Amino acid sequence: MLTRRNLHESADRLRRMTIMQTQMEAQNTFLPPIEKPKGLLMKLVYAMTRRQFGKVLTPIKVFSARLPLAFGQFYGKISSLDRKLLLPPESVMLIREQIAQINVCLFCIDIGRYFTIKQSMNQAKFDALSQYRTSSLFSDAERATLDYVTELTRNKSVEPETFSLLARYYSERQICEIVWLVASEHFYNMTNVALNIHSDSFCDIGKMASRTS
């Protein structure tokens, strides 16, 4: 039996799919990528990311290359702070992927899945993320987490009942970590959405690498 929540989720998924299709049809970023940066340090950044990923990330060429280096270093700071989190890595990526999907950040969705493949996380769980409330792959704690981050991302507010359910499963430190993930993922998402930065197809690269390893 379909509930009002089920209908809302179905309509929301359809909306996100429509937006994603539209963005994929308009592949050009709003600002042209800078293929040859001028500064020596930025050239080094290009070389390092090319060595790590096989190419320079589009957000670096479109966004970071136009700003002083300290702005780009902030991206790296977020990643280094994530390593201090107590939450399990899979929970971290589930949260980031859910927020990126709601915000329709094609780049973040793609590179997030790339990292989950690289770290050998349960891909069936990430495939079923849109059905987390009903899928047996998710624990009650994960459902409470995803309810919380979904409500916060969509509504920019959280009902007391949603927070109370989250608090049953997590410490105050872990709750603050979840809030950090929501806030920092929005930084990633809005940077890319604002400049029409789309997928770099790293997920496909990760799948090919996993088949050959």
Summary of the structure (lengths in Angstrom):
residues: 213
radius of gyration: 18.0
end to end distance: 44.0
largest distance: 60.9
contacts: 600
relative contact order: 0.14
helix: 71%
strand: 0%
